[in-house]
């Protein structure tokens, strides 16, 4: 992570998406993915802010909040894995590819 002032704060997504374009059968999965994106954005934001501050107290609080957001992202992922079986299969494929690459 860069030092304070080296770079600005950036968010990775533009949400919410236009839900009118999402198939009715996919809406719940899309909602869960948007929730995951929002949590990942929040994690990035709080960790970037923590790296920028010169206050140890503010840094500690920001990192604690970022950790809570990681829990929220996990909650959305757990729900998604219960509703999107293709996501389960592809997640496992991804894990295996990483394990293979790291050997």
C-alpha positions as a Markdown table, in Angstrom:
| # | Residue | x | y | z |
|---|---|---|---|---|
| 1 | Unk | 0.0 | 0.0 | 0.0 |
| 2 | Unk | 1.3 | 3.4 | -0.9 |
| 3 | Unk | 2.4 | 6.1 | 1.6 |
| 4 | Unk | 0.1 | 9.0 | 2.4 |
| 5 | Unk | -0.2 | 11.3 | -0.5 |
| 6 | Unk | 1.3 | 9.0 | -3.1 |
| 7 | Unk | -2.0 | 8.1 | -4.6 |
| 8 | Unk | -5.6 | 8.9 | -4.2 |
| 9 | Unk | -8.4 | 6.7 | -2.8 |
| 10 | Unk | -10.1 | 4.7 | -5.5 |
| 11 | Unk | -13.1 | 2.4 | -5.5 |
| 12 | Unk | -13.2 | -0.6 | -7.7 |
| 13 | Unk | -16.8 | -0.7 | -8.7 |
| 14 | Unk | -19.8 | 1.3 | -10.0 |
| 15 | Unk | -22.8 | -0.1 | -8.1 |
| 16 | Unk | -25.6 | -0.7 | -8.0 |
| 17 | Unk | -25.9 | -2.1 | -11.5 |
| 18 | Unk | -29.1 | -1.6 | -13.5 |
| 19 | Unk | -31.2 | -4.3 | -12.0 |
| 20 | Unk | -33.7 | -4.0 | -14.9 |
| 21 | Unk | -31.2 | -5.7 | -17.1 |
| 22 | Unk | -30.8 | -8.7 | -14.8 |
| 23 | Unk | -32.9 | -11.8 | -15.5 |
| 24 | Unk | -35.6 | -12.4 | -12.9 |
| 25 | Unk | -34.1 | -15.8 | -12.1 |
| 26 | Unk | -30.7 | -14.3 | -11.4 |
| 27 | Unk | -31.8 | -11.3 | -9.2 |
| 28 | Unk | -30.9 | -12.8 | -5.8 |
| 29 | Unk | -27.5 | -13.9 | -6.9 |
| 30 | Unk | -26.9 | -10.4 | -8.4 |
| 31 | Unk | -28.0 | -8.8 | -5.1 |
| 32 | Unk | -25.5 | -11.0 | -3.2 |
| 33 | Unk | -22.7 | -10.2 | -5.7 |
| 34 | Unk | -23.4 | -6.4 | -5.4 |
| 35 | Unk | -23.3 | -6.8 | -1.6 |
| 36 | Unk | -19.9 | -8.6 | -1.9 |
| 37 | Unk | -18.6 | -5.8 | -4.2 |
| 38 | Unk | -19.7 | -3.1 | -1.7 |
| 39 | Unk | -18.0 | -4.9 | 1.1 |
| 40 | Unk | -14.8 | -5.3 | -0.9 |
| 41 | Unk | -14.9 | -1.6 | -1.8 |
| 42 | Unk | -15.3 | -0.8 | 1.9 |
| 43 | Unk | -12.4 | -3.0 | 2.9 |
| 44 | Unk | -10.2 | -1.2 | 0.3 |
| 45 | Unk | -11.3 | 2.2 | 1.4 |
| 46 | Unk | -10.7 | 1.6 | 5.1 |
| 47 | Unk | -7.3 | 0.0 | 4.6 |
| 48 | Unk | -6.3 | 2.9 | 2.3 |
| 49 | Unk | -7.4 | 5.4 | 4.8 |
| 50 | Unk | -5.6 | 3.5 | 7.6 |
| 51 | Unk | -2.4 | 3.7 | 5.5 |
| 52 | Unk | -2.8 | 7.4 | 5.0 |
| 53 | Unk | -3.4 | 8.5 | 8.6 |
| 54 | Unk | -0.6 | 9.5 | 11.1 |
| 55 | Unk | -2.9 | 8.7 | 14.0 |
| 56 | Unk | -2.4 | 5.2 | 15.5 |
| 57 | Unk | -5.9 | 5.3 | 17.1 |
| 58 | Unk | -7.6 | 6.2 | 13.9 |
| 59 | Unk | -5.5 | 3.5 | 12.1 |
| 60 | Unk | -6.6 | 0.9 | 14.6 |
| 61 | Unk | -10.2 | 1.7 | 14.3 |
| 62 | Unk | -10.1 | 1.8 | 10.5 |
| 63 | Unk | -8.4 | -1.6 | 10.4 |
| 64 | Unk | -10.9 | -3.0 | 12.9 |
| 65 | Unk | -13.8 | -1.8 | 10.7 |
| 66 | Unk | -12.1 | -3.3 | 7.6 |
| 67 | Unk | -11.9 | -6.6 | 9.4 |
| 68 | Unk | -15.6 | -6.5 | 10.1 |
| 69 | Unk | -16.3 | -5.8 | 6.4 |
| 70 | Unk | -14.3 | -8.9 | 5.6 |
| 71 | Unk | -16.8 | -10.9 | 7.7 |
| 72 | Unk | -19.7 | -9.2 | 5.8 |
| 73 | Unk | -18.1 | -10.2 | 2.5 |
| 74 | Unk | -17.9 | -13.8 | 3.8 |
| 75 | Unk | -21.5 | -13.7 | 4.8 |
| 76 | Unk | -22.5 | -12.7 | 1.3 |
| 77 | Unk | -20.2 | -15.3 | -0.3 |
| 78 | Unk | -21.7 | -18.0 | 2.0 |
| 79 | Unk | -25.2 | -17.1 | 0.8 |
| 80 | Unk | -24.1 | -17.0 | -2.8 |
| 81 | Unk | -22.6 | -20.5 | -2.5 |
| 82 | Unk | -25.9 | -21.8 | -1.3 |
| 83 | Unk | -27.8 | -20.3 | -4.2 |
| 84 | Unk | -25.4 | -20.5 | -7.2 |
| 85 | Unk | -24.1 | -24.1 | -7.7 |
| 86 | Unk | -22.0 | -23.0 | -10.7 |
| 87 | Unk | -20.2 | -20.5 | -8.4 |
| 88 | Unk | -19.4 | -23.4 | -6.1 |
| 89 | Unk | -17.8 | -25.4 | -8.9 |
| 90 | Unk | -15.9 | -22.5 | -10.3 |
| 91 | Unk | -14.6 | -21.5 | -6.8 |
| 92 | Unk | -13.2 | -25.0 | -6.4 |
| 93 | Unk | -11.6 | -24.9 | -9.8 |
| 94 | Unk | -10.0 | -21.6 | -8.8 |
| 95 | Unk | -8.6 | -23.0 | -5.6 |
| 96 | Unk | -7.2 | -26.0 | -7.4 |
| 97 | Unk | -5.5 | -23.7 | -10.0 |
| 98 | Unk | -3.9 | -21.7 | -7.3 |
| 99 | Unk | -2.7 | -24.8 | -5.4 |
| 100 | Unk | -1.2 | -26.1 | -8.7 |
| 101 | Unk | 0.5 | -22.9 | -9.4 |
| 102 | Unk | 2.0 | -22.5 | -6.0 |
| 103 | Unk | 3.6 | -26.0 | -5.9 |
